[in-house]
Amino acid sequence: MRFLIFNHLQNAHDSLRSNRTRSGLTMLGITIGVASITTILALSSGASQIVSNQVDELGGNIAVIRPGQRQAAGLEQLTQVPSQQFYAASTLTDSDIESIGQIANVDGIAPLMILTGAVKGDNEAPKNTPIVATTPELEKVNQLPIRDGQFLDPSLQLNTAVIGPQLSVDIFGTEQSIGKTTYLRGRPYTIIGILERQNNPINYNGIDFDNAIIINKDSGRILNQGVTQIQQINVRTTSVANLGQVITDMNKALLRNHFNEPDFTVLSGEEIAQPTSQLFAAIAGVTTAIAAISLLVGGIGVMNIMLVGVAERTREIGIRKAVGASNGDIVAQFLIESLLLSIGGGLIGYVFGYILAFAISTFLTFDPVFSWEIAGIAVAVSLVVGVLFGLYPAIRAARKDPISALRQYD
């Protein structure tokens, strides 16, 4: 049996080698399809891991509170983009912040009140520039690096702000904007600090801090016509070991404040990254389905070349059957040939897919991810294409009558 399989492999190799150009062009369709899928999955996995890595880099002792109940992951959830508007009807209040502050082992609390509006300096900022109203503890909780100046301070006047480096360039033409005055919704604010450039628009806060301006929470309330609208509360605990108990205590405290109505969600660890991961999973699923069309074309190419091979090797099939080869042997011979085409194209496509993914990542803020799952998908797709599109030609070859096959070229 082992010798028979080896013989089939040798025959398939010789057949493909004798028609190198034709075999190479046939493999090209599989290569393009697998390369496309590999590139998409590698990049989407890299994007999905960004938020998880951020939480780990912060020490893993971060919990995030968002308005609304936890939603089960489904098709509808996958297609929803987490945004400021998603949390527009927030139920989080200043009382919740005070209650959390009384819980043991809480090391920092940073509420996020995200507004949009006209931001002007020497020039006007792009539309929908985020205005983040928060507390001075955001610097510690999120470990925001300050390049120049200082962060918000309760001892300073309300009309002070910290600005992202790119926004500083946009409205002042320079990153050196300490002491300059910017106008938020027509109100003047003095720049007291400039953040370190992060180049990280994808994060668990949903804020591109390079293009944002940060003000005091009380200033945000004034800009929002006296209404506090908290979209998220970030909480840092004293250690990872205390995180579980703090989350339990926060749930109890918030339920008391909300009259036992669970209209909030407390997230930690991988849960914080879930909305972003689901979004990229949805994007990857749609784009992979589109890329699979090229695999269909490649599979049709495999079937076509196999049918040509069956027609060209009719006499060979007749001789094999005449000397005792069974239908199963003929099927195995041509199916192995089809699998060599598809798996060869798949392996080349896998390599080129990662090369393309790393080339694209030079223009992005994250790197592609290597995983056994992606390699498994590439191999599995190649196997399926080889079997699916090679089976019909193989069966057609096996059904040939040996006498008619031998007569065809008499």
DONUTOR-739353 format. One record per residue (C-alpha): residue in one letter; chain; x negated, y, z. Coordinates in Angstrom, 1 decimal. Example, Ala and Ser with C-alpha at 12.3 -4.5 7.8 and 13.67 -1.06 7.14 Angstrom:
% residues 2
+------+-------+--------+--------+--------+
! resn ! chain !      x !      y !      z !
+------+-------+--------+--------+--------+
!    A !     A !  -12.3 !   -4.5 !    7.8 !
!    S !     A !  -13.7 !   -1.1 !    7.1 !
+------+-------+--------+--------+--------+
***
This chain:
% residues 410
+------+-------+--------+--------+--------+
! resn ! chain !      x !      y !      z !
+------+-------+--------+--------+--------+
!    M !     A !    0.0 !    0.0 !    0.0 !
!    R !     A !   -2.8 !    2.4 !    0.9 !
!    F !     A !   -4.6 !    1.5 !   -2.3 !
!    L !     A !   -1.4 !    2.2 !   -4.3 !
!    I !     A !   -1.0 !    5.6 !   -2.8 !
!    F !     A !   -4.6 !    6.4 !   -3.4 !
!    N !     A !   -4.2 !    5.3 !   -7.0 !
!    H !     A !   -1.1 !    7.6 !   -7.4 !
!    L !     A !   -3.1 !   10.5 !   -6.0 !
!    Q !     A !   -6.0 !    9.8 !   -8.4 !
!    N !     A !   -3.7 !    9.6 !  -11.4 !
!    A !     A !   -1.9 !   12.8 !  -10.4 !
!    H !     A !   -5.3 !   14.6 !  -10.0 !
!    D !     A !   -6.5 !   13.4 !  -13.4 !
!    S !     A !   -3.2 !   14.4 !  -15.0 !
!    L !     A !   -3.3 !   17.9 !  -13.6 !
!    R !     A !   -7.0 !   18.3 !  -14.3 !
!    S !     A !   -6.5 !   17.4 !  -17.9 !
!    N !     A !   -4.1 !   20.3 !  -18.3 !
!    R !     A !   -5.8 !   22.9 !  -16.1 !
!    T !     A !   -4.3 !   26.0 !  -17.6 !
!    R !     A !   -0.8 !   24.7 !  -17.7 !
!    S !     A !   -1.1 !   23.4 !  -14.1 !
!    G !     A !   -2.6 !   26.7 !  -12.9 !
!    L !     A !    0.2 !   28.7 !  -14.4 !
!    T !     A !    2.8 !   26.4 !  -12.9 !
!    M !     A !    1.2 !   26.7 !   -9.4 !
!    L !     A !    1.1 !   30.5 !   -9.8 !
!    G !     A !    4.9 !   30.7 !   -9.3 !
!    I !     A !    4.6 !   28.8 !   -6.0 !
!    T !     A !    1.6 !   30.9 !   -5.0 !
!    I !     A !    3.4 !   34.2 !   -5.4 !
!    G !     A !    6.5 !   33.0 !   -3.5 !
!    V !     A !    4.5 !   31.6 !   -0.5 !
!    A !     A !    2.2 !   34.6 !   -0.5 !
!    S !     A !    5.3 !   36.9 !   -0.3 !
!    I !     A !    6.8 !   35.0 !    2.5 !
!    T !     A !    3.5 !   34.7 !    4.4 !
!    T !     A !    2.9 !   38.5 !    4.1 !
!    I !     A !    6.4 !   39.4 !    5.3 !
!    L !     A !    6.4 !   37.0 !    8.3 !
!    A !     A !    2.8 !   38.0 !    9.3 !
!    L !     A !    3.6 !   41.7 !    9.3 !
!    S !     A !    7.1 !   41.3 !   11.0 !
!    S !     A !    5.5 !   39.2 !   13.7 !
!    G !     A !    2.9 !   41.8 !   14.3 !
!    A !     A !    5.5 !   44.5 !   14.5 !
!    S !     A !    7.6 !   42.4 !   16.9 !
!    Q !     A !    4.7 !   41.9 !   19.2 !
!    I !     A !    3.8 !   45.6 !   19.6 !
!    V !     A !    6.3 !   46.3 !   22.4 !
!    S !     A !    5.5 !   43.0 !   24.2 !
!    N !     A !    1.8 !   43.9 !   24.1 !
!    Q !     A !    2.5 !   47.4 !   25.4 !
!    V !     A !    4.4 !   46.0 !   28.4 !
!    D !     A !    1.5 !   43.7 !   29.1 !
!    E !     A !   -1.1 !   46.4 !   28.8 !
!    L !     A !    0.8 !   48.5 !   31.3 !
!    G !     A !    0.3 !   45.7 !   33.8 !
!    G !     A !    3.5 !   43.7 !   33.3 !
!    N !     A !    5.1 !   45.5 !   36.3 !
!    I !     A !    7.5 !   47.7 !   34.3 !
!    A !     A !   11.3 !   47.4 !   34.4 !
!    V !     A !   13.6 !   49.4 !   32.0 !
!    I !     A !   17.2 !   50.4 !   32.8 !
!    R !     A !   19.4 !   51.2 !   29.9 !
!    P !     A !   23.1 !   52.0 !   29.7 !
!    G !     A !   25.5 !   49.3 !   28.5 !
!    Q !     A !   25.9 !   45.6 !   29.2 !
!    R !     A !   23.4 !   43.1 !   27.9 !
!    Q !     A !   24.5 !   41.8 !   24.5 !
!    A !     A !   24.1 !   38.2 !   23.2 !
!    A !     A !   21.9 !   38.0 !   20.2 !
!    G !     A !   24.0 !   37.5 !   17.1 !
!    L !     A !   24.1 !   38.6 !   13.5 !
!    E !     A !   25.9 !   41.8 !   14.4 !
!    Q !     A !   23.2 !   42.6 !   17.1 !
!    L !     A !   20.4 !   41.9 !   14.6 !
!    T !     A !   21.7 !   44.5 !   12.2 !
!    Q !     A !   22.0 !   47.2 !   14.9 !
!    V !     A !   19.1 !   49.7 !   15.0 !
!    P !     A !   18.2 !   50.7 !   18.6 !
!    S !     A !   18.2 !   54.5 !   18.5 !
!    Q !     A !   19.0 !   57.5 !   20.6 !
!    Q !     A !   22.6 !   57.4 !   19.3 !
!    F !     A !   23.0 !   53.8 !   20.5 !
!    Y !     A !   22.7 !   55.1 !   24.1 !
!    A !     A !   24.7 !   58.3 !   23.5 !
!    A !     A !   27.5 !   57.4 !   26.0 !
!    S !     A !   25.1 !   56.9 !   28.9 !
!    T !     A !   26.4 !   56.0 !   32.3 !
!    L !     A !   23.1 !   56.5 !   34.1 !
!    T !     A !   23.1 !   59.4 !   36.6 !
!    D !     A !   20.8 !   61.3 !   39.0 !
!    S !     A !   22.3 !   59.3 !   41.8 !
!    D !     A !   20.9 !   56.1 !   40.2 !
!    I !     A !   17.5 !   57.7 !   40.2 !
!    E !     A !   17.8 !   58.6 !   43.9 !
!    S !     A !   19.0 !   55.1 !   44.8 !
!    I !     A !   16.1 !   53.4 !   42.9 !
!    G !     A !   13.7 !   55.7 !   44.7 !
!    Q !     A !   14.8 !   54.3 !   48.0 !
!    I !     A !   14.0 !   50.7 !   47.1 !
!    A !     A !   10.8 !   49.2 !   48.5 !
!    N !     A !    7.8 !   48.5 !   46.3 !
!    V !     A !    8.9 !   51.1 !   43.6 !
!    D !     A !    5.8 !   52.9 !   42.6 !
!    G !     A !    7.2 !   55.3 !   40.1 !
!    I !     A !   10.5 !   56.4 !   38.3 !
!    A !     A !   10.6 !   58.1 !   35.0 !
!    P !     A !   14.1 !   58.9 !   33.5 !
!    L !     A !   14.2 !   59.8 !   29.8 !
!    M !     A !   16.7 !   62.3 !   28.6 !
!    I !     A !   16.2 !   62.5 !   24.8 !
!    L !     A !   17.5 !   65.5 !   22.9 !
!    T !     A !   17.1 !   66.8 !   19.4 !
!    G !     A !   17.3 !   70.3 !   18.2 !
!    A !     A !   15.4 !   73.2 !   16.6 !
!    V !     A !   11.7 !   73.2 !   17.7 !
!    K !     A !    9.8 !   76.2 !   16.5 !
!    G !     A !    6.3 !   77.7 !   16.9 !
!    D !     A !    4.5 !   79.5 !   14.1 !
!    N !     A !    6.4 !   77.1 !   11.9 !
!    E !     A !    9.5 !   75.1 !   12.3 !
!    A !     A !    9.2 !   71.4 !   13.3 !
!    P !     A !   10.7 !   68.6 !   11.2 !
!    K !     A !   14.3 !   67.9 !   11.8 !
!    N !     A !   15.2 !   65.5 !   14.6 !
!    T !     A !   12.0 !   66.1 !   16.5 !
!    P !     A !   12.5 !   64.4 !   19.9 !
!    I !     A !   12.7 !   66.6 !   22.9 !
!    V !     A !   12.0 !   64.4 !   25.9 !
!    A !     A !   13.3 !   65.7 !   29.3 !
!    T !     A !   11.8 !   63.7 !   32.1 !
!    T !     A !    9.9 !   64.0 !   35.4 !
!    P !     A !    6.1 !   64.3 !   36.1 !
!    E !     A !    6.0 !   60.6 !   37.0 !
!    L !     A !    6.3 !   59.6 !   33.3 !
!    E !     A !    2.6 !   60.2 !   33.0 !
!    K !     A !    1.9 !   57.5 !   35.6 !
!    V !     A !    4.7 !   55.1 !   34.7 !
!    N !     A !    3.9 !   55.1 !   31.0 !
!    Q !     A !    0.2 !   55.8 !   31.4 !
!    L !     A !    0.4 !   58.7 !   29.0 !
!    P !     A !   -3.1 !   60.0 !   28.2 !
!    I !     A !   -3.5 !   63.8 !   28.3 !
!    R !     A !   -6.2 !   65.1 !   26.0 !
!    D !     A !   -6.1 !   68.8 !   26.9 !
!    G !     A !   -4.4 !   70.7 !   29.8 !
!    Q !     A !   -2.1 !   68.9 !   32.2 !
!    F !     A !    1.2 !   67.1 !   32.4 !
!    L !     A !    4.4 !   68.4 !   33.9 !
!    D !     A !    4.2 !   69.5 !   37.5 !
!    P !     A !    7.0 !   70.3 !   39.9 !
!    S !     A !    5.1 !   73.4 !   41.1 !
!    L !     A !    5.2 !   74.9 !   37.7 !
!    Q !     A !    8.0 !   76.9 !   36.2 !
!    L !     A !   10.7 !   75.1 !   34.3 !
!    N !     A !    9.8 !   76.7 !   30.9 !
!    T !     A !    6.6 !   74.7 !   30.4 !
!    A !     A !    6.1 !   71.8 !   28.0 !
!    V !     A !    3.7 !   69.1 !   27.0 !
!    I !     A !    3.4 !   68.5 !   23.2 !
!    G !     A !    2.3 !   65.7 !   21.0 !
!    P !     A !   -0.8 !   66.3 !   18.8 !
!    Q !     A !    0.9 !   65.9 !   15.5 !
!    L !     A !    3.8 !   68.2 !   16.5 !
!    S !     A !    1.2 !   70.7 !   17.6 !
!    V !     A !   -0.3 !   70.6 !   14.1 !
!    D !     A !    3.1 !   70.9 !   12.5 !
!    I !     A !    4.3 !   74.0 !   14.3 !
!    F !     A !    1.0 !   75.7 !   15.1 !
!    G !     A !   -1.4 !   74.4 !   12.5 !
!    T !     A !   -3.8 !   73.1 !   15.2 !
!    E !     A !   -4.0 !   70.6 !   18.0 !
!    Q !     A !   -5.4 !   73.4 !   20.2 !
!    S !     A !   -2.1 !   74.9 !   21.2 !
!    I !     A !   -2.6 !   75.3 !   25.0 !
!    G !     A !   -0.9 !   78.6 !   26.1 !
!    K !     A !    1.1 !   79.0 !   23.0 !
!    T !     A !    4.9 !   79.5 !   23.0 !
!    T !     A !    7.3 !   77.2 !   21.4 !
!    Y !     A !   11.1 !   77.7 !   21.1 !
!    L !     A !   13.5 !   74.9 !   21.9 !
!    R !     A !   17.0 !   75.6 !   20.8 !
!    G !     A !   16.0 !   79.3 !   21.0 !
!    R !     A !   14.5 !   79.1 !   24.5 !
!    P !     A !   10.8 !   79.9 !   25.0 !
!    Y !     A !    8.5 !   77.3 !   26.5 !
!    T !     A !    4.8 !   77.6 !   27.2 !
!    I !     A !    2.5 !   74.7 !   26.2 !
!    I !     A !    0.5 !   73.5 !   29.2 !
!    G !     A !   -0.7 !   70.1 !   27.9 !
!    I !     A !   -1.4 !   68.1 !   24.7 !
!    L !     A !   -1.1 !   64.3 !   24.6 !
!    E !     A !   -3.9 !   62.1 !   23.3 !
!    R !     A !   -3.0 !   60.8 !   19.8 !
!    Q !     A !   -1.5 !   57.3 !   20.1 !
!    N !     A !   -0.6 !   56.5 !   16.5 !
!    N !     A !    2.1 !   54.2 !   17.9 !
!    P !     A !    5.6 !   55.2 !   16.7 !
!    I !     A !    7.0 !   51.7 !   17.7 !
!    N !     A !    7.3 !   51.4 !   21.4 !
!    Y !     A !    9.7 !   50.4 !   24.1 !
!    N !     A !   10.8 !   54.0 !   24.7 !
!    G !     A !   11.9 !   54.5 !   21.1 !
!    I !     A !    9.9 !   57.7 !   21.1 !
!    D !     A !    7.0 !   58.7 !   18.8 !
!    F !     A !    5.1 !   60.7 !   21.4 !
!    D !     A !    2.7 !   62.1 !   18.8 !
!    N !     A !    5.6 !   64.0 !   17.3 !
!    A !     A !    7.5 !   64.8 !   20.5 !
!    I !     A !    7.7 !   67.6 !   23.0 !
!    I !     A !    8.1 !   66.8 !   26.7 !
!    I !     A !    9.9 !   69.1 !   29.2 !
!    N !     A !   11.1 !   68.9 !   32.7 !
!    K !     A !   14.4 !   67.1 !   33.3 !
!    D !     A !   16.0 !   70.2 !   34.8 !
!    S !     A !   15.0 !   72.1 !   31.7 !
!    G !     A !   16.6 !   69.4 !   29.6 !
!    R !     A !   19.9 !   69.7 !   31.6 !
!    I !     A !   19.9 !   73.5 !   30.8 !
!    L !     A !   19.3 !   72.8 !   27.1 !
!    N !     A !   22.2 !   70.2 !   27.2 !
!    Q !     A !   24.7 !   72.8 !   28.6 !
!    G !     A !   24.3 !   71.7 !   32.2 !
!    V !     A !   24.9 !   68.0 !   31.5 !
!    T !     A !   22.3 !   65.2 !   32.5 !
!    Q !     A !   22.4 !   62.5 !   29.8 !
!    I !     A !   19.9 !   59.8 !   30.8 !
!    Q !     A !   19.2 !   57.3 !   28.0 !
!    Q !     A !   16.7 !   55.2 !   29.9 !
!    I !     A !   15.0 !   54.9 !   33.2 !
!    N !     A !   11.5 !   53.4 !   33.4 !
!    V !     A !   10.5 !   51.9 !   36.7 !
!    R !     A !    7.0 !   50.8 !   37.8 !
!    T !     A !    6.5 !   48.5 !   40.8 !
!    T !     A !    3.5 !   48.2 !   43.1 !
!    S !     A !    2.6 !   44.8 !   41.6 !
!    V !     A !    3.9 !   42.1 !   39.2 !
!    A !     A !    4.7 !   39.9 !   42.2 !
!    N !     A !    7.2 !   42.5 !   43.5 !
!    L !     A !    8.9 !   43.0 !   40.1 !
!    G !     A !   11.5 !   40.3 !   40.5 !
!    Q !     A !   12.7 !   41.5 !   44.0 !
!    V !     A !   12.8 !   45.1 !   42.8 !
!    I !     A !   15.0 !   44.2 !   39.9 !
!    T !     A !   17.4 !   42.3 !   42.2 !
!    D !     A !   17.5 !   45.3 !   44.5 !
!    M !     A !   18.0 !   47.7 !   41.6 !
!    N !     A !   20.9 !   45.7 !   40.3 !
!    K !     A !   22.6 !   45.8 !   43.7 !
!    A !     A !   22.0 !   49.5 !   44.2 !
!    L !     A !   23.3 !   50.4 !   40.7 !
!    L !     A !   26.4 !   48.2 !   41.1 !
!    R !     A !   27.2 !   50.1 !   44.2 !
!    N !     A !   26.8 !   53.4 !   42.4 !
!    H !     A !   28.9 !   52.2 !   39.5 !
!    F !     A !   31.7 !   50.7 !   41.6 !
!    N !     A !   30.7 !   47.2 !   40.7 !
!    E !     A !   31.0 !   47.9 !   37.0 !
!    P !     A !   28.0 !   46.3 !   35.2 !
!    D !     A !   27.7 !   49.1 !   32.6 !
!    F !     A !   23.9 !   49.0 !   32.6 !
!    T !     A !   21.1 !   46.6 !   31.9 !
!    V !     A !   17.9 !   46.0 !   33.7 !
!    L !     A !   15.2 !   44.6 !   31.5 !
!    S !     A !   11.6 !   43.4 !   32.1 !
!    G !     A !    8.9 !   41.5 !   30.3 !
!    E !     A !    9.8 !   40.1 !   26.9 !
!    E !     A !   13.4 !   41.4 !   27.4 !
!    I !     A !   12.2 !   45.0 !   26.9 !
!    A !     A !   11.0 !   44.1 !   23.4 !
!    Q !     A !   14.1 !   42.2 !   22.4 !
!    P !     A !   16.0 !   45.0 !   20.5 !
!    T !     A !   12.9 !   45.8 !   18.5 !
!    S !     A !   12.1 !   42.2 !   17.9 !
!    Q !     A !   15.6 !   41.5 !   16.8 !
!    L !     A !   15.5 !   44.4 !   14.4 !
!    F !     A !   12.2 !   43.2 !   12.8 !
!    A !     A !   13.6 !   39.6 !   12.7 !
!    A !     A !   16.6 !   40.8 !   10.7 !
!    I !     A !   14.4 !   42.8 !    8.3 !
!    A !     A !   12.1 !   39.8 !    7.9 !
!    G !     A !   15.0 !   37.5 !    7.3 !
!    V !     A !   16.5 !   39.7 !    4.5 !
!    T !     A !   13.1 !   40.3 !    2.8 !
!    T !     A !   12.1 !   36.6 !    3.1 !
!    A !     A !   15.4 !   35.7 !    1.4 !
!    I !     A !   14.6 !   38.1 !   -1.4 !
!    A !     A !   11.0 !   36.7 !   -1.7 !
!    A !     A !   12.4 !   33.2 !   -1.9 !
!    I !     A !   13.8 !   34.0 !   -5.3 !
!    S !     A !   10.2 !   33.8 !   -6.7 !
!    L !     A !   10.0 !   30.4 !   -5.1 !
!    L !     A !   13.1 !   29.4 !   -7.0 !
!    V !     A !   11.4 !   30.6 !  -10.2 !
!    G !     A !    8.2 !   28.7 !   -9.3 !
!    G !     A !   10.2 !   25.6 !   -8.6 !
!    I !     A !   11.9 !   25.7 !  -11.9 !
!    G !     A !    8.4 !   26.0 !  -13.5 !
!    V !     A !    7.4 !   22.9 !  -11.6 !
!    M !     A !   10.4 !   21.0 !  -12.9 !
!    N !     A !    9.8 !   22.2 !  -16.4 !
!    I !     A !    6.2 !   21.1 !  -16.5 !
!    M !     A !    7.0 !   17.8 !  -14.9 !
!    L !     A !    9.7 !   17.1 !  -17.6 !
!    V !     A !    7.1 !   18.0 !  -20.3 !
!    G !     A !    4.7 !   15.6 !  -18.7 !
!    V !     A !    7.3 !   12.8 !  -18.6 !
!    A !     A !    8.0 !   13.3 !  -22.3 !
!    E !     A !    4.3 !   13.4 !  -23.2 !
!    R !     A !    3.5 !   10.3 !  -21.1 !
!    T !     A !    6.4 !    8.1 !  -22.2 !
!    R !     A !    4.1 !    5.4 !  -23.6 !
!    E !     A !    2.1 !    5.4 !  -20.4 !
!    I !     A !    5.3 !    4.9 !  -18.4 !
!    G !     A !    6.3 !    2.0 !  -20.7 !
!    I !     A !    2.9 !    0.3 !  -20.2 !
!    R !     A !    3.0 !    0.7 !  -16.4 !
!    K !     A !    6.5 !   -0.8 !  -16.3 !
!    A !     A !    5.5 !   -3.6 !  -18.7 !
!    V !     A !    2.6 !   -4.7 !  -16.4 !
!    G !     A !    4.9 !   -4.8 !  -13.3 !
!    A !     A !    5.3 !   -1.2 !  -12.0 !
!    S !     A !    8.6 !   -0.8 !  -10.3 !
!    N !     A !   10.9 !    2.2 !  -10.6 !
!    G !     A !    9.8 !    3.2 !   -7.1 !
!    D !     A !    6.1 !    3.2 !   -8.2 !
!    I !     A !    7.0 !    5.5 !  -11.2 !
!    V !     A !    9.0 !    7.9 !   -8.9 !
!    A !     A !    6.1 !    8.0 !   -6.4 !
!    Q !     A !    3.6 !    8.7 !   -9.2 !
!    F !     A !    5.4 !   11.7 !  -10.6 !
!    L !     A !    6.6 !   13.0 !   -7.2 !
!    I !     A !    3.1 !   13.0 !   -5.9 !
!    E !     A !    2.0 !   15.0 !   -8.9 !
!    S !     A !    4.8 !   17.5 !   -8.2 !
!    L !     A !    3.8 !   17.7 !   -4.6 !
!    L !     A !    0.1 !   18.4 !   -5.5 !
!    L !     A !    1.3 !   21.3 !   -7.7 !
!    S !     A !    3.5 !   22.8 !   -5.0 !
!    I !     A !    1.3 !   22.2 !   -2.0 !
!    G !     A !   -1.8 !   23.5 !   -3.9 !
!    G !     A !    0.1 !   26.6 !   -4.9 !
!    G !     A !    1.4 !   27.0 !   -1.3 !
!    L !     A !   -2.0 !   26.8 !    0.3 !
!    I !     A !   -3.5 !   29.3 !   -2.1 !
!    G !     A !   -0.4 !   31.5 !   -1.5 !
!    Y !     A !   -0.8 !   31.3 !    2.3 !
!    V !     A !   -4.4 !   32.5 !    2.0 !
!    F !     A !   -3.6 !   35.3 !   -0.4 !
!    G !     A !   -0.5 !   36.2 !    1.7 !
!    Y !     A !   -2.7 !   37.0 !    4.7 !
!    I !     A !   -5.2 !   38.9 !    2.6 !
!    L !     A !   -2.3 !   41.0 !    1.4 !
!    A !     A !   -0.9 !   41.4 !    4.9 !
!    F !     A !   -4.3 !   42.7 !    6.2 !
!    A !     A !   -4.6 !   45.0 !    3.2 !
!    I !     A !   -1.1 !   46.5 !    3.9 !
!    S !     A !   -1.8 !   46.7 !    7.7 !
!    T !     A !   -4.6 !   49.3 !    7.0 !
!    F !     A !   -1.8 !   51.8 !    6.3 !
!    L !     A !    0.3 !   50.7 !    9.3 !
!    T !     A !   -0.2 !   51.0 !   13.1 !
!    F !     A !   -0.2 !   47.2 !   13.8 !
!    D !     A !   -2.0 !   44.1 !   12.5 !
!    P !     A !   -0.5 !   40.9 !   11.1 !
!    V !     A !   -0.2 !   37.9 !   13.4 !
!    F !     A !   -1.7 !   34.5 !   12.8 !
!    S !     A !    0.6 !   31.7 !   14.1 !
!    W !     A !    1.1 !   28.0 !   13.5 !
!    E !     A !    4.7 !   28.7 !   12.8 !
!    I !     A !    3.9 !   30.7 !    9.7 !
!    A !     A !    1.5 !   28.1 !    8.5 !
!    G !     A !    4.1 !   25.4 !    9.1 !
!    I !     A !    6.7 !   27.4 !    7.2 !
!    A !     A !    4.3 !   27.8 !    4.2 !
!    V !     A !    3.6 !   24.1 !    4.2 !
!    A !     A !    7.3 !   23.1 !    4.7 !
!    V !     A !    8.4 !   25.4 !    1.9 !
!    S !     A !    5.8 !   24.0 !   -0.5 !
!    L !     A !    6.9 !   20.4 !    0.4 !
!    V !     A !   10.6 !   21.2 !   -0.1 !
!    V !     A !    9.9 !   22.9 !   -3.5 !
!    G !     A !    7.7 !   19.9 !   -4.6 !
!    V !     A !   10.3 !   17.3 !   -3.6 !
!    L !     A !   13.4 !   19.2 !   -4.7 !
!    F !     A !   12.1 !   20.2 !   -8.2 !
!    G !     A !   10.0 !   17.1 !   -8.8 !
!    L !     A !   12.6 !   14.5 !   -7.9 !
!    Y !     A !   14.7 !   14.8 !  -11.0 !
!    P !     A !   11.8 !   14.4 !  -13.5 !
!    A !     A !   10.4 !   11.5 !  -11.4 !
!    I !     A !   13.8 !    9.7 !  -11.5 !
!    R !     A !   14.1 !   10.4 !  -15.2 !
!    A !     A !   10.7 !    8.9 !  -15.8 !
!    A !     A !   11.6 !    5.8 !  -13.7 !
!    R !     A !   14.8 !    5.2 !  -15.7 !
!    K !     A !   13.0 !    4.9 !  -19.0 !
!    D !     A !   13.3 !    1.5 !  -20.6 !
!    P !     A !    9.8 !    0.0 !  -21.0 !
!    I !     A !   10.6 !   -1.5 !  -24.5 !
!    S !     A !   12.0 !    1.8 !  -25.8 !
!    A !     A !    9.1 !    3.7 !  -24.2 !
!    L !     A !    6.5 !    1.5 !  -26.0 !
!    R !     A !    8.3 !    1.7 !  -29.3 !
!    Q !     A !    8.4 !    5.6 !  -29.2 !
!    Y !     A !    4.9 !    6.0 !  -30.5 !
!    D !     A !    4.7 !    2.9 !  -32.8 !
+------+-------+--------+--------+--------+
***
